[in-house]
Amino acid sequence: MAGGALHEHDVTAWLTEAGCQVGQKPGETARTIASGLAAGARRPRTVREAA
């Protein structure tokens, strides 16, 4: 996301669904996603071009 390859809305939706599937409570899922997004914003990665 921070690297520009993914959109925050899509990532949040995918991760929220995954959290539900493994039995996380909504609040726990939201906190985990927020923490990951903040960490990713501090150290964004980029997608390498295929050779």
N, CA, C and O atoms as a printed pandas DataFrame, in Angstrom:
     atom_number atom_name residue_name chain_id  residue_number  x_coord  y_coord  z_coord
0              1         N          MET        A               1    0.804   -1.183    0.000
1              2        CA          MET        A               1    0.000    0.000    0.000
2              3         C          MET        A               1    0.853    1.254    0.000
3              4         O          MET        A               1    0.752    2.078   -0.910
4              5         N          ALA        A               2    1.695    1.405    1.019
5              6        CA          ALA        A               2    2.518    2.613    1.074
6              7         C          ALA        A               2    3.467    2.676   -0.116
7              8         O          ALA        A               2    3.892    3.756   -0.525
8              9         N          GLY        A               3    3.794    1.514   -0.667
9             10        CA          GLY        A               3    4.645    1.463   -1.841
10            11         C          GLY        A               3    3.903    1.780   -3.124
11            12         O          GLY        A               3    4.522    1.936   -4.177
12            13         N          GLY        A               4    2.584    1.875   -3.050
13            14        CA          GLY        A               4    1.780    2.294   -4.188
14            15         C          GLY        A               4    1.173    1.178   -5.023
15            16         O          GLY        A               4    0.483    1.462   -6.002
16            17         N          ALA        A               5    1.407   -0.084   -4.669
17            18        CA          ALA        A               5    0.903   -1.186   -5.492
18            19         C          ALA        A               5   -0.520   -1.621   -5.118
19            20         O          ALA        A               5   -1.214   -2.219   -5.941
20            21         N          LEU        A               6   -0.961   -1.332   -3.897
21            22        CA          LEU        A               6   -2.274   -1.764   -3.418
22            23         C          LEU        A               6   -3.037   -0.575   -2.839
23            24         O          LEU        A               6   -2.438    0.418   -2.427
24            25         N          HIS        A               7   -4.352   -0.686   -2.814
25            26        CA          HIS        A               7   -5.202    0.372   -2.263
26            27         C          HIS        A               7   -5.623    0.010   -0.840
27            28         O          HIS        A               7   -5.965   -1.139   -0.559
28            29         N          GLU        A               8   -5.594    0.999    0.051
29            30        CA          GLU        A               8   -5.902    0.757    1.465
30            31         C          GLU        A               8   -7.271    0.115    1.657
31            32         O          GLU        A               8   -7.415   -0.800    2.468
32            33         N          HIS        A               9   -8.263    0.576    0.933
33            34        CA          HIS        A               9   -9.615    0.013    1.082
34            35         C          HIS        A               9   -9.611   -1.490    0.793
35            36         O          HIS        A               9  -10.197   -2.270    1.543
36            37         N          ASP        A              10   -8.952   -1.893   -0.291
37            38        CA          ASP        A              10   -8.908   -3.312   -0.659
38            39         C          ASP        A              10   -8.168   -4.134    0.387
39            40         O          ASP        A              10   -8.637   -5.194    0.802
40            41         N          VAL        A              11   -7.018   -3.642    0.806
41            42        CA          VAL        A              11   -6.208   -4.366    1.787
42            43         C          VAL        A              11   -6.968   -4.523    3.097
43            44         O          VAL        A              11   -6.979   -5.603    3.687
44            45         N          THR        A              12   -7.595   -3.456    3.547
45            46        CA          THR        A              12   -8.360   -3.511    4.795
46            47         C          THR        A              12   -9.504   -4.515    4.681
47            48         O          THR        A              12   -9.748   -5.279    5.615
48            49         N          ALA        A              13  -10.197   -4.524    3.566
49            50        CA          ALA        A              13  -11.295   -5.477    3.367
50            51         C          ALA        A              13  -10.783   -6.911    3.373
51            52         O          ALA        A              13  -11.378   -7.773    4.020
52            53         N          TRP        A              14   -9.688   -7.181    2.663
53            54        CA          TRP        A              14   -9.132   -8.542    2.613
54            55         C          TRP        A              14   -8.694   -9.007    3.997
55            56         O          TRP        A              14   -8.982  -10.134    4.399
56            57         N          LEU        A              15   -8.002   -8.139    4.719
57            58        CA          LEU        A              15   -7.511   -8.523    6.034
58            59         C          LEU        A              15   -8.631   -8.660    7.059
59            60         O          LEU        A              15   -8.559   -9.508    7.949
60            61         N          THR        A              16   -9.661   -7.832    6.938
61            62        CA          THR        A              16  -10.814   -7.952    7.833
62            63         C          THR        A              16  -11.504   -9.295    7.618
63            64         O          THR        A              16  -11.869   -9.968    8.582
64            65         N          GLU        A              17  -11.681   -9.681    6.376
65            66        CA          GLU        A              17  -12.295  -10.977    6.064
66            67         C          GLU        A              17  -11.437  -12.124    6.604
67            68         O          GLU        A              17  -11.961  -13.084    7.169
68            69         N          ALA        A              18  -10.137  -12.019    6.431
69            70        CA          ALA        A              18   -9.235  -13.057    6.933
70            71         C          ALA        A              18   -9.318  -13.155    8.454
71            72         O          ALA        A              18   -9.334  -14.257    9.004
72            73         N          GLY        A              19   -9.369  -12.020    9.132
73            74        CA          GLY        A              19   -9.505  -12.029   10.587
74            75         C          GLY        A              19  -10.781  -12.705   11.036
75            76         O          GLY        A              19  -10.780  -13.464   12.006
76            77         N          CYS        A              20  -11.877  -12.433   10.335
77            78        CA          CYS        A              20  -13.154  -13.080   10.656
78            79         C          CYS        A              20  -13.068  -14.593   10.459
79            80         O          CYS        A              20  -13.588  -15.365   11.264
80            81         N          GLN        A              21  -12.413  -14.999    9.391
81            82        CA          GLN        A              21  -12.307  -16.430    9.076
82            83         C          GLN        A              21  -11.510  -17.209   10.119
83            84         O          GLN        A              21  -11.749  -18.400   10.322
84            85         N          VAL        A              22  -10.562  -16.542   10.782
85            86        CA          VAL        A              22   -9.769  -17.239   11.800
86            87         C          VAL        A              22  -10.294  -17.003   13.210
87            88         O          VAL        A              22   -9.682  -17.441   14.185
88            89         N          GLY        A              23  -11.427  -16.311   13.321
89            90        CA          GLY        A              23  -12.076  -16.155   14.613
90            91         C          GLY        A              23  -11.657  -14.952   15.434
91            92         O          GLY        A              23  -11.968  -14.890   16.624
92            93         N          GLN        A              24  -10.968  -14.002   14.843
93            94        CA          GLN        A              24  -10.618  -12.791   15.595
94            95         C          GLN        A              24  -11.874  -11.956   15.821
95            96         O          GLN        A              24  -12.779  -11.920   14.987
96            97         N          LYS        A              25  -11.903  -11.290   16.966
97            98        CA          LYS        A              25  -12.989  -10.360   17.244
98            99         C          LYS        A              25  -12.767   -9.100   16.412
99           100         O          LYS        A              25  -11.622   -8.752   16.124
100          101         N          PRO        A              26  -13.840   -8.408   16.019
101          102        CA          PRO        A              26  -13.693   -7.223   15.153
102          103         C          PRO        A              26  -12.718   -6.181   15.687
103          104         O          PRO        A              26  -11.936   -5.628   14.914
104          105         N          GLY        A              27  -12.741   -5.900   16.972
105          106        CA          GLY        A              27  -11.835   -4.902   17.540
106          107         C          GLY        A              27  -10.378   -5.327   17.439
107          108         O          GLY        A              27   -9.502   -4.515   17.141
108          109         N          GLU        A              28  -10.129   -6.608   17.689
109          110        CA          GLU        A              28   -8.769   -7.134   17.585
110          111         C          GLU        A              28   -8.274   -7.055   16.141
111          112         O          GLU        A              28   -7.127   -6.689   15.885
112          113         N          THR        A              29   -9.149   -7.401   15.211
113          114        CA          THR        A              29   -8.801   -7.335   13.795
114          115         C          THR        A              29   -8.471   -5.900   13.395
115          116         O          THR        A              29   -7.464   -5.660   12.729
116          117         N          ALA        A              30   -9.300   -4.955   13.791
117          118        CA          ALA        A              30   -9.083   -3.551   13.435
118          119         C          ALA        A              30   -7.769   -3.034   14.012
119          120         O          ALA        A              30   -7.038   -2.316   13.330
120          121         N          ARG        A              31   -7.459   -3.388   15.257
121          122        CA          ARG        A              31   -6.207   -2.941   15.873
122          123         C          ARG        A              31   -4.997   -3.557   15.168
123          124         O          ARG        A              31   -3.991   -2.883   14.951
124          125         N          THR        A              32   -5.099   -4.824   14.817
125          126        CA          THR        A              32   -3.997   -5.502   14.135
126          127         C          THR        A              32   -3.737   -4.880   12.772
127          128         O          THR        A              32   -2.588   -4.644   12.398
128          129         N          ILE        A              33   -4.817   -4.612   12.026
129          130        CA          ILE        A              33   -4.675   -3.990   10.705
130          131         C          ILE        A              33   -4.074   -2.595   10.837
131          132         O          ILE        A              33   -3.163   -2.238   10.090
132          133         N          ALA        A              34   -4.574   -1.807   11.778
133          134        CA          ALA        A              34   -4.059   -0.449   11.971
134          135         C          ALA        A              34   -2.575   -0.471   12.316
135          136         O          ALA        A              34   -1.811    0.356   11.818
136          137         N          SER        A              35   -2.167   -1.401   13.155
137          138        CA          SER        A              35   -0.763   -1.532   13.524
138          139         C          SER        A              35    0.088   -1.882   12.307
139          140         O          SER        A              35    1.156   -1.304   12.103
140          141         N          GLY        A              36   -0.386   -2.826   11.502
141          142        CA          GLY        A              36    0.352   -3.214   10.300
142          143         C          GLY        A              36    0.452   -2.088    9.289
143          144         O          GLY        A              36    1.500   -1.899    8.672
144          145         N          LEU        A              37   -0.627   -1.340    9.113
145          146        CA          LEU        A              37   -0.608   -0.217    8.171
146          147         C          LEU        A              37    0.369    0.857    8.633
147          148         O          LEU        A              37    1.091    1.437    7.822
148          149         N          ALA        A              38    0.388    1.118    9.930
149          150        CA          ALA        A              38    1.316    2.121   10.463
150          151         C          ALA        A              38    2.759    1.671   10.269
151          152         O          ALA        A              38    3.606    2.475    9.880
152          153         N          ALA        A              39    3.049    0.405   10.533
153          154        CA          ALA        A              39    4.406   -0.120   10.351
154          155         C          ALA        A              39    4.809   -0.062    8.883
155          156         O          ALA        A              39    5.944    0.293    8.564
156          157         N          GLY        A              40    3.893   -0.406    7.996
157          158        CA          GLY        A              40    4.181   -0.363    6.566
158          159         C          GLY        A              40    4.420    1.052    6.066
159          160         O          GLY        A              40    5.232    1.268    5.167
160          161         N          ALA        A              41    3.719    2.010    6.642
161          162        CA          ALA        A              41    3.905    3.405    6.242
162          163         C          ALA        A              41    5.283    3.919    6.674
163          164         O          ALA        A              41    5.886    4.756    6.002
164          165         N          ARG        A              42    5.769    3.398    7.812
165          166        CA          ARG        A              42    7.093    3.810    8.278
166          167         C          ARG        A              42    8.202    3.217    7.409
167          168         O          ARG        A              42    9.252    3.834    7.228
168          169         N          ARG        A              43    7.966    2.012    6.869
169          170        CA          ARG        A              43    8.974    1.343    6.042
170          171         C          ARG        A              43    8.319    0.753    4.800
171          172         O          ARG        A              43    8.205   -0.468    4.686
172          173         N          PRO        A              44    7.890    1.596    3.872
173          174        CA          PRO        A              44    7.202    1.092    2.672
174          175         C          PRO        A              44    8.127    0.250    1.790
175          176         O          PRO        A              44    9.324    0.510    1.671
176          177         N          ARG        A              45    7.521   -0.763    1.180
177          178        CA          ARG        A              45    8.246   -1.616    0.244
178          179         C          ARG        A              45    7.709   -1.372   -1.145
179          180         O          ARG        A              45    6.575   -0.922   -1.309
180          181         N          THR        A              46    8.508   -1.662   -2.135
181          182        CA          THR        A              46    8.058   -1.496   -3.509
182          183         C          THR        A              46    8.005   -2.857   -4.198
183          184         O          THR        A              46    8.657   -3.810   -3.770
184          185         N          VAL        A              47    7.235   -2.931   -5.250
185          186        CA          VAL        A              47    7.139   -4.157   -6.036
186          187         C          VAL        A              47    8.175   -4.071   -7.145
187          188         O          VAL        A              47    8.247   -3.082   -7.874
188          189         N          ARG        A              48    8.962   -5.103   -7.257
189          190        CA          ARG        A              48    9.994   -5.122   -8.299
190          191         C          ARG        A              48    9.365   -5.483   -9.633
191          192         O          ARG        A              48    8.429   -6.280   -9.697
192          193         N          GLU        A              49    9.884   -4.895  -10.688
193          194        CA          GLU        A              49    9.441   -5.200  -12.045
194          195         C          GLU        A              49    9.917   -6.602  -12.418
195          196         O          GLU        A              49   11.015   -7.009  -12.038
196          197         N          ALA        A              50    9.093   -7.339  -13.159
197          198        CA          ALA        A              50    9.487   -8.666  -13.629
198          199         C          ALA        A              50   10.586   -8.518  -14.685
199          200         O          ALA        A              50   10.557   -7.611  -15.516
200          201         N          ALA        A              51   11.537   -9.420  -14.628
201          202        CA          ALA        A              51   12.658   -9.340  -15.586
202          203         C          ALA        A              51   12.292   -9.902  -16.942
203          204         O          ALA        A              51   13.121   -9.908  -17.852
